[in-house]
Amino acid sequence: MEKRLARRRLLVQKEIVWDKHSKVVEPRELADFKNYTKAKQMVATYSEKIANQSKPLSNTEMYEMR
């Protein structure tokens, strides 16, 4: 997932540089690209899932399991 995000970020940065080089009136920013924002959101959700899986159980949950 992060590889996809990095690739899209690189492509977006090239587009932004090209806009500035072409002296576009309103050059685009990172937030203007849907592919990049979708990939960023996808990485965030997967990272959150992984973080939630590795959380240790609380004391009350351990007590109830006995």
Residue pairs with C-beta under 8 A, 6 or more apart in sequence:
1 39
1 42
1 43
1 46
2 43
4 39
4 42
5 36
5 39
5 40
5 42
5 43
8 33
8 35
8 36
8 39
9 30
9 36
12 30
12 33
12 35
12 36
15 28
15 33
16 27
16 28
16 29
16 30
19 27
19 28
20 27
30 36
30 37
31 37
57 65
